[in-house]
């Protein structure tokens, strides 16, 4: 039969795992992450458009970002 201490240990492990999962979920939905991805996308696409010789590359890069 399972002892009370082992059940307590398992519950503590589950609680620690849930805290990690909640922290990951918070990062995935954070405004900082969204802004970082948008800015990086804009910069990369701007450089690509500039290299390709597309007119107004900095203005046109707003569409993908």
DSSP file (Angstrom, degrees, kcal/mol; ACC not computed):
  #  RESIDUE AA STRUCTURE BP1 BP2  ACC     N-H-->O    O-->H-N    N-H-->O    O-->H-N    TCO  KAPPA ALPHA  PHI   PSI    X-CA   Y-CA   Z-CA
    1    1 A X              0   0    0      0, 0.0     2,-0.3     0, 0.0     0, 0.0   0.000 360.0 360.0 360.0 149.1    0.0    0.0    0.0
    2    2 A X        -     0   0    0      1,-0.1     2,-0.1     2,-0.0     0, 0.0  -0.533 360.0-128.0 -77.8 134.7    1.1    3.5   -0.7
    3    3 A X     >  -     0   0    0     -2,-0.3     4,-1.6     1,-0.1     5,-0.1  -0.401  15.3-118.2 -82.7 161.5    2.3    5.5    2.3
    4    4 A X  H  > S+     0   0    0      1,-0.2     4,-2.1     2,-0.2     5,-0.1   0.862 113.0  55.4 -65.2 -37.3    1.1    8.9    3.2
    5    5 A X  H  > S+     0   0    0      1,-0.2     4,-2.3     2,-0.2    -1,-0.2   0.886 105.4  51.1 -65.5 -39.0    4.6   10.4    2.8
    6    6 A X  H  > S+     0   0    0      2,-0.2     4,-2.2     1,-0.2    -1,-0.2   0.880 109.7  50.7 -67.7 -35.6    4.9    9.2   -0.8
    7    7 A X  H  X S+     0   0    0     -4,-1.6     4,-2.3     2,-0.2    -2,-0.2   0.901 109.6  50.6 -66.2 -40.2    1.6   10.7   -1.6
    8    8 A X  H  X S+     0   0    0     -4,-2.1     4,-2.2     2,-0.2    -2,-0.2   0.905 110.1  50.5 -62.3 -41.4    2.6   14.0   -0.1
    9    9 A X  H  X S+     0   0    0     -4,-2.3     4,-2.3     2,-0.2    -2,-0.2   0.910 109.9  49.7 -63.0 -42.8    5.8   13.9   -2.2
   10   10 A X  H  X S+     0   0    0     -4,-2.2     4,-2.2     1,-0.2    -1,-0.2   0.901 110.0  50.8 -63.8 -40.4    3.9   13.2   -5.4
   11   11 A X  H  X S+     0   0    0     -4,-2.3     4,-2.4     2,-0.2    -1,-0.2   0.910 109.5  50.6 -63.9 -41.6    1.6   16.1   -4.7
   12   12 A X  H  X S+     0   0    0     -4,-2.2     4,-2.3     2,-0.2    -2,-0.2   0.900 109.7  50.7 -63.0 -41.0    4.5   18.4   -4.1
   13   13 A X  H  X S+     0   0    0     -4,-2.3     4,-2.2     1,-0.2    -1,-0.2   0.903 110.5  49.4 -62.6 -40.9    6.1   17.3   -7.4
   14   14 A X  H  X S+     0   0    0     -4,-2.2     4,-2.5     2,-0.2    -2,-0.2   0.902 110.0  51.0 -66.0 -40.5    2.8   18.0   -9.2
   15   15 A X  H  X S+     0   0    0     -4,-2.4     4,-1.9     2,-0.2    -2,-0.2   0.907 110.5  48.8 -63.0 -42.3    2.5   21.4   -7.6
   16   16 A X  H  X S+     0   0    0     -4,-2.3     4,-1.9     2,-0.2    -2,-0.2   0.901 111.5  49.8 -64.3 -41.1    6.1   22.3   -8.7
   17   17 A X  H  X S+     0   0    0     -4,-2.2     4,-2.5     1,-0.2    -2,-0.2   0.917 108.6  52.6 -63.5 -43.3    5.3   21.1  -12.2
   18   18 A X  H  X S+     0   0    0     -4,-2.5     4,-2.4     1,-0.2    -1,-0.2   0.870 106.5  53.5 -61.7 -37.0    2.2   23.2  -12.4
   19   19 A X  H  X S+     0   0    0     -4,-1.9     4,-2.0     2,-0.2    -1,-0.2   0.910 109.8  47.8 -64.1 -41.8    4.1   26.3  -11.3
   20   20 A X  H  X S+     0   0    0     -4,-1.9     4,-2.3     2,-0.2    -2,-0.2   0.917 112.0  49.4 -63.6 -43.2    6.6   25.7  -14.2
   21   21 A X  H  X S+     0   0    0     -4,-2.5     4,-2.4     1,-0.2    -2,-0.2   0.900 110.4  50.3 -64.1 -41.1    3.7   25.2  -16.7
   22   22 A X  H  X S+     0   0    0     -4,-2.4     4,-2.2     2,-0.2    -1,-0.2   0.878 109.6  51.3 -65.6 -36.9    2.0   28.4  -15.5
   23   23 A X  H  X S+     0   0    0     -4,-2.0     4,-1.8     2,-0.2    -2,-0.2   0.908 111.0  48.0 -66.2 -41.2    5.3   30.3  -15.9
   24   24 A X  H  X S+     0   0    0     -4,-2.3     4,-2.1     1,-0.2    -2,-0.2   0.908 111.7  50.0 -63.7 -41.9    5.7   29.0  -19.5
   25   25 A X  H  X S+     0   0    0     -4,-2.4     4,-1.5     1,-0.2    -2,-0.2   0.884 107.4  54.3 -65.0 -38.2    2.1   29.9  -20.3
   26   26 A X  H  < S+     0   0    0     -4,-2.2     4,-0.4     1,-0.2    -1,-0.2   0.898 109.2  48.2 -63.1 -40.0    2.6   33.4  -18.9
   27   27 A X  H >< S+     0   0    0     -4,-1.8     3,-1.0     1,-0.2     6,-0.3   0.903 107.5  55.7 -66.7 -40.4    5.6   33.9  -21.2
   28   28 A X  H 3< S+     0   0    0     -4,-2.1    -1,-0.2     1,-0.3    -2,-0.2   0.821 116.7  35.5 -62.9 -30.9    3.6   32.6  -24.2
   29   29 A X  T 3< S+     0   0    0     -4,-1.5    -1,-0.3    -5,-0.1    -2,-0.2   0.321  91.1 123.7-105.1   7.6    0.9   35.1  -23.7
   30   30 A X    <>  -     0   0    0     -3,-1.0     4,-1.6    -4,-0.4     5,-0.1  -0.359  64.1-133.1 -74.4 149.9    3.0   38.0  -22.5
   31   31 A X  H  > S+     0   0    0      1,-0.2     4,-2.6     2,-0.2     5,-0.2   0.841 105.9  60.5 -66.8 -34.4    2.9   41.4  -24.2
   32   32 A X  H  > S+     0   0    0      1,-0.2     4,-2.6     2,-0.2    -1,-0.2   0.920 104.8  47.8 -60.7 -44.7    6.7   41.5  -24.1
   33   33 A X  H  > S+     0   0    0     -6,-0.3     4,-2.5     2,-0.2     5,-0.2   0.914 111.8  49.9 -63.7 -43.1    7.0   38.3  -26.2
   34   34 A X  H  X S+     0   0    0     -4,-1.6     4,-2.2     1,-0.2    -2,-0.2   0.919 112.8  46.6 -62.7 -43.7    4.5   39.6  -28.8
   35   35 A X  H  X S+     0   0    0     -4,-2.6     4,-2.8     2,-0.2     5,-0.2   0.923 111.9  51.2 -65.1 -44.0    6.3   42.9  -29.1
   36   36 A X  H  X S+     0   0    0     -4,-2.6     4,-2.6     1,-0.2     5,-0.2   0.926 111.6  46.6 -59.7 -45.6    9.7   41.2  -29.4
   37   37 A X  H  X S+     0   0    0     -4,-2.5     4,-2.4     1,-0.2    -1,-0.2   0.913 113.5  49.1 -64.5 -41.8    8.5   38.9  -32.2
   38   38 A X  H  X S+     0   0    0     -4,-2.2     4,-2.5    -5,-0.2    -2,-0.2   0.922 113.2  46.2 -63.7 -44.4    6.8   41.8  -34.0
   39   39 A X  H  X S+     0   0    0     -4,-2.8     4,-2.6     2,-0.2     5,-0.2   0.921 113.7  48.3 -66.2 -43.8    9.9   44.0  -33.9
   40   40 A X  H  X S+     0   0    0     -4,-2.6     4,-2.5    -5,-0.2     5,-0.2   0.911 112.1  49.6 -63.4 -41.3   12.2   41.2  -34.9
   41   41 A X  H  X S+     0   0    0     -4,-2.4     4,-2.6    -5,-0.2     5,-0.3   0.931 111.3  49.5 -61.6 -45.7    9.9   40.3  -37.8
   42   42 A X  H  X S+     0   0    0     -4,-2.5     4,-2.5     1,-0.2    -2,-0.2   0.928 112.7  46.9 -59.7 -46.6    9.8   43.9  -38.9
   43   43 A X  H  X S+     0   0    0     -4,-2.6     4,-2.3     2,-0.2    -1,-0.2   0.924 114.4  45.8 -63.7 -44.7   13.6   44.3  -38.8
   44   44 A X  H  X S+     0   0    0     -4,-2.5     4,-2.2     1,-0.2    -2,-0.2   0.930 115.6  45.5 -65.6 -45.5   14.3   41.0  -40.7
   45   45 A X  H  X S+     0   0    0     -4,-2.6     4,-3.0    -5,-0.2     5,-0.2   0.881 111.1  54.4 -66.5 -37.5   11.7   41.7  -43.4
   46   46 A X  H  X S+     0   0    0     -4,-2.5     4,-2.5    -5,-0.3    -2,-0.2   0.936 110.4  45.9 -60.5 -46.2   12.9   45.3  -43.8
   47   47 A X  H  X S+     0   0    0     -4,-2.3     4,-2.4     2,-0.2    -2,-0.2   0.900 113.4  49.8 -63.4 -40.5   16.4   44.1  -44.4
   48   48 A X  H  X S+     0   0    0     -4,-2.2     4,-2.3     2,-0.2    -2,-0.2   0.936 112.4  46.5 -63.9 -46.8   15.2   41.5  -46.8
   49   49 A X  H  X>S+     0   0    0     -4,-3.0     5,-2.1     2,-0.2     4,-0.9   0.887 112.1  51.5 -63.4 -38.5   13.1   44.0  -48.7
   50   50 A X  H ><5S+     0   0    0     -4,-2.5     3,-0.6    -5,-0.2    -1,-0.2   0.921 111.1  47.8 -62.8 -44.4   16.0   46.5  -48.8
   51   51 A X  H 3<5S+     0   0    0     -4,-2.4    -2,-0.2     1,-0.2    -1,-0.2   0.873 111.1  51.1 -63.1 -38.8   18.3   43.8  -50.1
   52   52 A X  H 3<5S-     0   0    0     -4,-2.3    -1,-0.2    -5,-0.2    -2,-0.2   0.608 111.8-120.7 -78.0 -11.2   15.7   42.8  -52.8
   53   53 A X  T <<5 +     0   0    0     -4,-0.9     2,-0.2    -3,-0.6    -3,-0.2   0.734  51.1 164.7  80.1  23.0   15.4   46.4  -53.9
   54   54 A X    > < -     0   0    0     -5,-2.1     3,-0.6    -6,-0.2    -1,-0.2  -0.538  44.7-104.6 -72.5 136.0   11.6   46.6  -53.2
   55   55 A X  T 3  S+     0   0    0     -2,-0.2     5,-0.2     1,-0.2    -1,-0.1  -0.339  98.5   5.3 -64.5 143.7   10.4   50.2  -53.2
   56   56 A X  T 3> S+     0   0    0      3,-0.1     4,-2.4     1,-0.1     3,-0.3   0.934  75.5 177.5  49.2  59.5    9.7   51.7  -49.7
   57   57 A X  H <> S+     0   0    0     -3,-0.6     4,-1.3     1,-0.2    -8,-0.1   0.845  74.3  52.2 -62.9 -34.3   11.0   48.6  -47.8
   58   58 A X  H  4 S+     0   0    0      2,-0.2    -1,-0.2     1,-0.2     4,-0.2   0.847 113.1  43.7 -74.2 -31.5   10.5   50.0  -44.4
   59   59 A X  H >4 S+     0   0    0     -3,-0.3     3,-1.2     1,-0.2     4,-0.3   0.894 114.0  49.8 -75.9 -41.3    6.9   50.9  -45.0
   60   60 A X  H >X S+     0   0    0     -4,-2.4     3,-1.0     1,-0.2     4,-0.5   0.719  97.4  70.3 -71.1 -20.7    6.1   47.6  -46.8
   61   61 A X  H 3X S+     0   0    0     -4,-1.3     4,-1.3     1,-0.2    -1,-0.2   0.637  82.4  73.6 -73.6 -12.2    7.6   45.6  -43.9
   62   62 A X  H <4 S+     0   0    0     -3,-1.2    -1,-0.2    -4,-0.2    -2,-0.2   0.830  85.6  65.7 -67.5 -29.9    4.7   46.6  -41.6
   63   63 A X  H <4 S+     0   0    0     -3,-1.0    -1,-0.2    -4,-0.3    -2,-0.2   0.951 106.6  36.9 -61.9 -53.0    2.4   44.2  -43.4
   64   64 A X  H  <        0   0    0     -4,-0.5    -1,-0.2     1,-0.3    -2,-0.2   0.860 360.0 360.0 -68.5 -31.9    4.1   41.0  -42.4
   65   65 A X     <        0   0    0     -4,-1.3    -1,-0.3   -24,-0.1    -2,-0.2   0.514 360.0 360.0 -71.3 360.0    4.9   42.3  -38.9
